[in-house]
Each structure stands twice: as C-alpha cells, then as structure tokens.
Amino acid sequence: MTVNSVLIAAIAVVFAAAALLAIIRMIKGPSILDRAIASDVLLSEVLCILGAEAVINKHMYTLPIMLMISATGILGTVAVARFVARRDRAKLREDER
C-alpha cells in the first residue's frame, strides 16, 4: 500500500462517518434548525469530498459544481432563517394578544 492509498482510505472513512452522523441528525431533528444545520454540514462534506478529489487527481473540473453546491447551501440557509424568523414573529404577535 502506498501512502496515497492510505490517505484516500482515511479520507473516505472520516467523510463517511461524518455523513452518516449528519444524515442521522437530519432524520431525528428535533427542530427545523437542527435539520437545516445538518443539511449544511452534509453540503460542506460534499464540497470537501469534491475538493479532495480534485487535489488527488490534480484537476479543476469540479470547481463549477462546487460553486453551485455552495450557492445552493447559502440560499437554503437564508430561506430557512427567514422562515423561522417569520414564524417567531407570528408567535410573538399571538402571545401579545
């Protein structure tokens, strides 16, 4: 085994464990914010995997894909934050009545 193959195996194990934990958090919840953070973590992991693959294979073909995934993650996070903020404002108004 070469050092390169050992490092690739280690990267795969770490990312697989992190992805599994993020998916478990997405399923269990308990709140929408927990699920949103878990999906952001999963998107970040995908970005890291694509970046690691680009470094290992010495190319930049995945850069546009990485940019689109990061834009999707940012827009999703903003959408969830706005949804929660509106829900909290509505709850405050009901409590004032």
C-alpha positions, 0 to 999 in steps of 0.5 A: 500500500502506498501512502496515497492509498492510505490517505484516500482510505482515511479520507473516505472513512472520516467523510463517511462517518461524518455523513452518516452522523449528519444524515442521522441528525437530519432524520431525528431533528428535533427542530427545523434548525437542527435539520437545516444545520445538518443539511449544511454540514452534509453540503460542506462534506460534499464540497470537501469530498469534491475538493479532495478529489480534485487535489488527488487527481490534480484537476479543476473540473469540479470547481463549477459544481462546487460553486453551485453546491455552495450557492445552493447551501447559502440560499437554503440557509437564508430561506430557512432563517427567514422562515423561522424568523417569520414564524417567531414573529407570528408567535410573538404577535399571538402571545401579545394578544 
